[in-house]
Amino acid sequence: MDWLELFNGFNEDITFFDPIADDELNKIKEATGTEVSGDLLNLLLQTNGIKDNRFGDYLVYDSDRIIEHYKLCLDYFKPSKFAYSRPLLFFADDGCGNYFGYEVKGNQIISPQIIFFSPIEPDELRIVASDFSTWATEWYTGKLSV
């Protein structure tokens, strides 16, 4: 899929970056223990993050923000005080402190389904899209509400 074309169709005032380098992919794997795969990997191979120039926010995190938010997730769930304690690999947020990401088990993303996580309701994870493409299309066209 041409992710740049898809996201450009939602908003023309965005910045695409150079494709992710192998050393950046290795940094994600070292920091998170997770092998990035599927649609997220394909997007990162086209652009290491997507920034909305209107608001200065990232529509999709770059490698540094993926690592940063993974570490926040681990810190948040230590010690495990919630029913859900598996790490999540976040790739975006909703601008209000809630996150979109993948469930991680071992060193793999275990499903293409997109999870919505809100620190306000930490015991509840919701599947909001069957895959990255559906999430992107529905989130940025306003069809997906959380």
C-alpha positions as CSV (number, residue, x, y, z in Angstrom):
1,M,0.0,0.0,0.0
2,D,1.1,3.5,-0.7
3,W,0.8,5.0,2.8
4,L,2.0,8.4,1.7
5,E,-0.8,8.7,-0.8
6,L,-3.4,7.5,1.7
7,F,-2.4,10.0,4.4
8,N,-1.9,12.8,1.9
9,G,-5.6,12.3,0.9
10,F,-6.6,13.1,4.5
11,N,-4.6,16.2,5.0
12,E,-2.2,17.9,2.6
13,D,-0.5,19.9,5.3
14,I,1.6,17.0,6.6
15,T,5.3,16.1,6.7
16,F,6.6,12.8,5.6
17,F,10.1,11.8,6.7
18,D,12.9,9.6,5.2
19,P,12.1,5.9,5.4
20,I,13.2,4.3,8.6
21,A,16.8,3.0,8.5
22,D,17.8,-0.4,9.6
23,D,19.6,0.9,12.7
24,E,16.3,2.7,13.8
25,L,14.4,-0.6,13.4
26,N,17.0,-2.3,15.5
27,K,16.6,0.4,18.1
28,I,12.9,-0.3,18.3
29,K,13.6,-4.0,18.6
30,E,16.3,-3.5,21.3
31,A,14.1,-1.1,23.3
32,T,10.8,-3.0,23.1
33,G,11.9,-6.5,22.4
34,T,9.4,-6.4,19.5
35,E,9.9,-7.1,15.9
36,V,7.9,-4.4,14.0
37,S,5.9,-6.1,11.3
38,G,2.9,-5.9,9.0
39,D,1.4,-2.6,8.0
40,L,3.3,-0.6,10.6
41,L,6.6,-1.8,9.2
42,N,5.5,-1.1,5.7
43,L,4.5,2.5,6.6
44,L,7.9,3.0,8.4
45,L,9.7,1.8,5.4
46,Q,8.0,4.6,3.4
47,T,8.2,7.3,6.1
48,N,9.6,7.3,9.7
49,G,6.5,9.0,11.1
50,I,3.9,11.4,9.8
51,K,3.5,14.9,11.3
52,D,0.5,17.1,11.0
53,N,1.9,20.6,10.4
54,R,-1.4,22.3,11.4
55,F,-1.1,21.2,15.0
56,G,2.5,20.0,15.3
57,D,1.3,16.5,16.4
58,Y,2.3,13.2,14.9
59,L,-0.4,11.4,13.0
60,V,1.8,8.3,13.2
61,Y,4.8,8.2,15.6
62,D,8.4,8.0,14.4
63,S,10.7,5.4,15.8
64,D,11.8,7.5,18.8
65,R,8.1,8.1,19.8
66,I,7.3,4.4,19.4
67,I,10.1,3.6,21.9
68,E,9.1,6.5,24.2
69,H,5.5,5.4,24.5
70,Y,6.4,1.7,24.8
71,K,8.5,2.6,27.9
72,L,5.6,4.7,29.3
73,C,3.4,1.7,28.9
74,L,5.8,-0.5,30.8
75,D,6.2,2.1,33.6
76,Y,2.4,2.5,33.8
77,F,1.7,-1.2,34.2
78,K,4.5,-1.7,36.9
79,P,3.6,-3.1,39.3
80,S,0.7,-4.7,37.6
81,K,-2.3,-3.1,39.3
82,F,-4.7,-3.6,36.5
83,A,-6.4,-6.6,35.0
84,Y,-4.5,-6.0,31.8
85,S,-0.7,-6.0,32.0
86,R,0.6,-7.1,28.6
87,P,2.8,-4.5,26.8
88,L,1.4,-2.6,24.0
89,L,3.2,-1.1,21.1
90,F,1.7,2.4,20.5
91,F,2.0,4.1,17.1
92,A,-0.4,7.0,17.5
93,D,-2.6,8.9,19.9
94,D,-5.8,10.8,19.8
95,G,-4.5,14.1,21.0
96,C,-6.2,13.7,24.4
97,G,-3.8,11.3,26.2
98,N,-5.3,8.1,24.7
99,Y,-3.4,5.7,22.5
100,F,-3.7,3.4,19.5
101,G,-1.4,0.4,19.2
102,Y,-0.9,-3.3,18.9
103,E,-0.9,-6.1,21.5
104,V,2.6,-7.6,22.0
105,K,3.4,-11.0,23.2
106,G,7.0,-12.3,23.3
107,N,8.7,-10.4,20.6
108,Q,5.8,-10.2,18.2
109,I,2.8,-8.1,17.4
110,I,0.2,-10.8,17.9
111,S,-2.7,-9.4,15.8
112,P,-3.2,-6.8,13.1
113,Q,-6.1,-5.5,15.1
114,I,-5.8,-1.9,16.4
115,I,-6.2,-1.5,20.2
116,F,-7.4,1.7,21.8
117,F,-6.0,2.3,25.3
118,S,-7.1,5.1,27.7
119,P,-5.3,5.6,31.0
120,I,-8.6,6.8,32.4
121,E,-10.0,3.3,31.9
122,P,-6.8,1.2,32.2
123,D,-8.7,-2.2,32.7
124,E,-10.4,-1.8,29.4
125,L,-8.8,-2.3,26.0
126,R,-11.0,-1.9,22.9
127,I,-10.4,-3.2,19.5
128,V,-11.3,-0.3,17.2
129,A,-10.2,-1.5,13.8
130,S,-9.4,-4.8,12.2
131,D,-6.1,-3.5,10.7
132,F,-3.9,-0.4,10.2
133,S,-5.4,0.6,6.9
134,T,-9.0,0.5,8.3
135,W,-7.9,2.4,11.4
136,A,-6.1,5.1,9.3
137,T,-9.0,5.5,6.9
138,E,-11.7,5.6,9.6
139,W,-9.8,7.7,12.2
140,Y,-8.7,10.4,9.8
141,T,-12.1,10.6,8.0
142,G,-14.0,10.9,11.3
143,K,-15.8,7.6,11.0
144,L,-14.1,6.1,14.0
145,S,-14.9,7.7,17.4
146,V,-13.4,6.6,20.6
